[in-house]
Amino acid sequence: MSQPLTTSLRGKRGLVVGIANDSSIAAGCARAFAAQGATLAATYLNEKALPHVRPVTDALGCELLLPCDVSVAGQLEAVFEKVRATWGRLDFLLHAIAFAPAADLHGRVVDCSAAGFGLAMDVSCHSFLRMARLAEPLMPDGGCLLTVTFYGSERVVANYNLMGPVKAALESAVRYTAAELGPKQIRAHAISPGPISTRAASGIAHFDALLVAEAAAAPEHQLVDIEDVGALAAFLVSDGARHITGTIIPVDSGQHLLA
């Protein structure tokens, strides 16, 4: 008789990219991973961000804390090389980074500059593909790749603007990654939370109004938080989800049900 599948992450090693502070989605996920027994590595954007990231990673006992600005040549590759040299393998990865220049984010999509569109796509979408490619040789026995999206990828959300097409591309990238790496038992998912008050979200105009509208409209009449996202993320990277891949999973109190 086979052993029952477990959602424990004990013995698994994971890389978390995108912790900005203790209120970021990546921080909520990291706490959930650690609570299930995972050993973690994490990154920080730059020296200015480090004082906001280190308290989170220190509290979780992260074994590695590495600089990673995906727009700086070589930094992402250096992160994976350090993971390889230290652990020799990787079981899961969380990609929770996104960026768009303010001028392009706050204007109409049809008016966005080619440079702004390209930068938003590079940081928010293509970096996931780069991470998948770098993680692949570190996952000889399979693994899981996670990223974070938003329902503005599917429907027009006021003031989400340029990030809508970018997140749509990210979701498509997840599906193709899942198909291409599936034969190696490497899974890929995008988690789609409802609006959460994070520093990254504060860059979206009138975001507070969106939070109020979301709470009123969602079937559960409640906002989700980073712990809700973390709970799902921890399940998805566990062996209990070993045959689930290529999904875009909402965590939004039912908002995705509404027209």
C-alpha positions as CSV (number, residue, x, y, z in Angstrom):
1,M,0.0,0.0,0.0
2,S,1.4,3.4,-1.0
3,Q,2.1,6.1,1.5
4,P,-0.4,9.0,1.6
5,L,0.7,12.1,0.0
6,T,1.7,14.9,2.3
7,T,1.6,18.7,2.2
8,S,4.6,18.9,4.5
9,L,7.6,20.7,2.9
10,R,10.1,19.2,5.3
11,G,13.3,18.4,3.4
12,K,12.4,20.7,0.5
13,R,14.5,23.7,-0.5
14,G,12.9,26.8,-2.1
15,L,13.9,30.1,-3.5
16,V,11.7,33.2,-2.8
17,V,12.2,36.1,-5.2
18,G,10.3,39.3,-4.4
19,I,10.1,39.9,-0.7
20,A,9.9,43.7,-0.3
21,N,8.9,43.9,3.4
22,D,6.9,41.9,5.9
23,S,3.6,42.9,4.2
24,S,4.5,41.7,0.7
25,I,2.9,38.7,-0.9
26,A,6.3,37.0,-1.1
27,A,6.7,37.4,2.6
28,G,3.4,35.7,3.3
29,C,4.3,32.8,1.1
30,A,7.8,32.5,2.6
31,R,6.2,32.3,6.1
32,A,3.9,29.6,4.9
33,F,6.7,27.6,3.3
34,A,8.8,27.8,6.5
35,A,5.8,26.8,8.6
36,Q,5.6,23.6,6.6
37,G,9.3,22.9,7.2
38,A,10.9,24.1,4.0
39,T,14.5,25.4,3.9
40,L,14.6,28.8,2.2
41,A,16.8,31.1,0.2
42,A,15.6,34.6,-0.6
43,T,16.6,37.7,-2.6
44,Y,16.5,41.4,-2.1
45,L,16.3,44.1,-4.8
46,N,19.2,46.4,-3.7
47,E,20.9,47.8,-0.6
48,K,18.0,50.3,-0.1
49,A,15.6,47.4,0.2
50,L,17.8,45.2,2.4
51,P,16.8,46.6,5.8
52,H,13.1,45.9,4.9
53,V,13.8,42.3,3.7
54,R,16.4,41.1,6.3
55,P,14.0,41.1,9.3
56,V,11.6,38.8,7.4
57,T,14.3,36.4,6.2
58,D,16.1,36.4,9.6
59,A,12.9,35.4,11.3
60,L,12.5,32.5,9.0
61,G,16.0,31.3,9.2
62,C,16.7,31.7,5.5
63,E,20.0,30.0,4.7
64,L,20.7,32.4,1.8
65,L,19.9,36.1,1.3
66,L,21.2,37.3,-2.1
67,P,20.9,40.5,-4.2
68,C,18.8,40.2,-7.3
69,D,17.8,42.9,-9.6
70,V,16.7,41.0,-12.8
71,S,17.5,44.1,-14.9
72,V,21.2,44.0,-13.8
73,A,23.2,41.6,-16.0
74,G,24.4,38.6,-14.2
75,Q,22.6,39.0,-10.9
76,L,19.9,36.5,-11.5
77,E,22.4,33.9,-12.8
78,A,24.6,34.5,-9.7
79,V,21.6,33.7,-7.4
80,F,21.1,30.3,-9.1
81,E,24.8,29.6,-9.1
82,K,24.9,30.2,-5.3
83,V,21.9,28.0,-4.8
84,R,23.6,25.3,-6.9
85,A,26.9,25.6,-5.0
86,T,25.2,25.6,-1.6
87,W,22.4,23.0,-2.0
88,G,23.0,21.3,-5.3
89,R,19.3,21.3,-6.1
90,L,16.1,23.3,-5.8
91,D,12.6,22.0,-5.1
92,F,10.5,25.1,-5.7
93,L,10.6,28.7,-6.7
94,L,8.4,31.7,-6.1
95,H,8.6,34.6,-8.6
96,A,6.8,37.6,-7.1
97,I,8.2,40.6,-8.9
98,A,6.6,43.1,-11.2
99,F,7.4,46.6,-12.4
100,A,6.3,49.2,-14.9
101,P,7.5,52.8,-15.2
102,A,5.1,55.2,-13.5
103,A,4.6,57.3,-16.6
104,D,3.5,54.2,-18.6
105,L,1.5,52.6,-15.8
106,H,-0.5,55.7,-15.1
107,G,-1.4,56.4,-18.7
108,R,-3.5,54.7,-21.3
109,V,-2.3,51.4,-22.6
110,V,-2.4,52.6,-26.1
111,D,-0.1,55.5,-25.2
112,C,2.6,53.4,-23.4
113,S,6.1,53.8,-24.7
114,A,7.9,50.9,-26.4
115,A,10.7,51.2,-23.8
116,G,8.2,51.2,-20.9
117,F,6.3,48.2,-22.3
118,G,9.5,46.4,-22.9
119,L,10.8,47.0,-19.4
120,A,7.5,46.0,-17.8
121,M,7.5,42.7,-19.8
122,D,11.1,42.0,-19.1
123,V,10.9,42.4,-15.3
124,S,7.4,41.1,-14.8
125,C,7.2,38.3,-17.3
126,H,10.4,37.3,-19.1
127,S,12.2,37.1,-15.8
128,F,9.9,34.2,-14.9
129,L,11.0,32.4,-18.0
130,R,14.6,33.1,-17.2
131,M,14.1,31.7,-13.7
132,A,12.4,28.6,-15.1
133,R,15.4,28.0,-17.4
134,L,17.9,28.4,-14.6
135,A,15.9,26.3,-12.2
136,E,15.4,23.4,-14.6
137,P,18.9,21.8,-14.1
138,L,18.5,22.1,-10.4
139,M,15.3,20.1,-10.4
140,P,16.4,16.6,-11.7
141,D,13.6,15.0,-9.6
142,G,11.0,17.5,-10.4
143,G,9.8,20.7,-8.7
144,C,7.4,23.6,-8.8
145,L,7.5,27.1,-10.2
146,L,5.1,29.7,-8.9
147,T,4.4,33.3,-9.9
148,V,1.8,35.9,-9.0
149,T,-0.8,37.4,-11.3
150,F,-4.1,39.4,-11.0
151,Y,-7.5,39.3,-12.7
152,G,-6.7,42.5,-14.5
153,S,-5.1,40.1,-17.0
154,E,-8.5,38.8,-18.1
155,R,-10.7,41.8,-17.6
156,V,-10.2,45.6,-17.8
157,V,-9.7,46.9,-14.2
158,A,-9.6,50.6,-13.9
159,N,-6.1,52.0,-13.4
160,Y,-4.4,48.6,-13.8
161,N,-3.5,49.8,-17.3
162,L,-0.2,48.4,-18.7
163,M,0.0,45.6,-16.1
164,G,-3.1,44.0,-17.6
165,P,-1.4,42.9,-20.9
166,V,1.8,42.1,-19.0
167,K,0.1,39.8,-16.6
168,A,-1.8,38.2,-19.5
169,A,1.6,37.4,-21.0
170,L,2.8,36.0,-17.7
171,E,-0.1,33.6,-17.5
172,S,0.5,32.4,-21.0
173,A,4.2,31.9,-20.1
174,V,3.1,29.8,-17.1
175,R,1.0,27.5,-19.3
176,Y,3.8,27.0,-21.9
177,T,6.3,26.4,-19.1
178,A,4.1,23.8,-17.6
179,A,3.8,22.0,-20.9
180,E,7.4,22.1,-21.8
181,L,8.8,21.1,-18.4
182,G,6.1,18.7,-17.5
183,P,8.0,15.7,-18.8
184,K,10.6,16.5,-16.2
185,Q,8.0,16.6,-13.5
186,I,8.5,20.4,-13.1
187,R,5.2,22.1,-12.5
188,A,4.2,25.7,-13.0
189,H,1.3,27.8,-11.6
190,A,0.2,31.4,-11.3
191,I,-1.6,32.4,-8.2
192,S,-4.2,35.2,-8.8
193,P,-5.0,37.0,-5.5
194,G,-7.7,39.6,-5.2
195,P,-6.5,43.1,-4.3
196,I,-4.1,43.2,-1.4
197,S,-2.7,46.3,0.2
198,T,1.0,46.0,-0.5
199,R,3.8,48.5,-1.4
200,A,3.8,47.3,-5.0
201,A,0.0,47.8,-5.2
202,S,0.3,51.3,-3.9
203,G,1.7,52.4,-7.3
204,I,-1.7,51.8,-8.9
205,A,-3.9,54.9,-8.9
206,H,-6.9,54.8,-6.7
207,F,-6.0,51.4,-5.3
208,D,-7.8,52.1,-2.0
209,A,-11.1,52.5,-3.9
210,L,-10.5,49.2,-5.6
211,L,-10.1,47.5,-2.2
212,V,-13.4,48.9,-1.0
213,A,-15.2,47.9,-4.2
214,E,-13.7,44.4,-4.1
215,A,-14.8,43.8,-0.5
216,A,-18.3,45.0,-1.4
217,A,-18.6,43.0,-4.6
218,A,-16.9,39.6,-3.9
219,P,-19.3,36.8,-2.9
220,E,-17.7,36.4,0.5
221,H,-17.6,40.2,1.0
222,Q,-14.1,39.9,2.4
223,L,-10.7,40.8,1.2
224,V,-7.9,38.2,1.1
225,D,-4.5,38.7,2.7
226,I,-1.0,37.4,2.2
227,E,-1.6,34.5,4.5
228,D,-4.3,33.2,2.2
229,V,-1.9,33.4,-0.7
230,G,0.8,31.7,1.3
231,A,-1.4,28.8,2.3
232,L,-2.2,28.1,-1.4
233,A,1.4,28.5,-2.4
234,A,2.6,26.0,0.2
235,F,0.1,23.4,-1.0
236,L,1.0,23.9,-4.6
237,V,4.7,23.2,-4.0
238,S,4.0,20.2,-1.9
239,D,3.8,16.6,-3.0
240,G,0.1,16.7,-2.4
241,A,-0.2,18.8,-5.6
242,R,2.3,16.7,-7.6
243,H,-0.1,16.2,-10.5
244,I,-1.5,19.7,-10.6
245,T,0.2,22.0,-13.1
246,G,-0.4,24.8,-15.6
247,T,-3.1,26.5,-13.6
248,I,-4.1,30.1,-12.9
249,I,-5.7,29.8,-9.4
250,P,-7.7,32.7,-7.9
251,V,-7.6,33.5,-4.2
252,D,-10.1,36.3,-4.3
253,S,-13.2,35.5,-2.1
254,G,-15.0,34.6,-5.3
255,Q,-14.5,37.8,-7.3
256,H,-13.5,35.8,-10.4
257,L,-17.1,34.4,-10.6
258,L,-18.6,37.8,-11.4
259,A,-19.1,39.3,-14.8
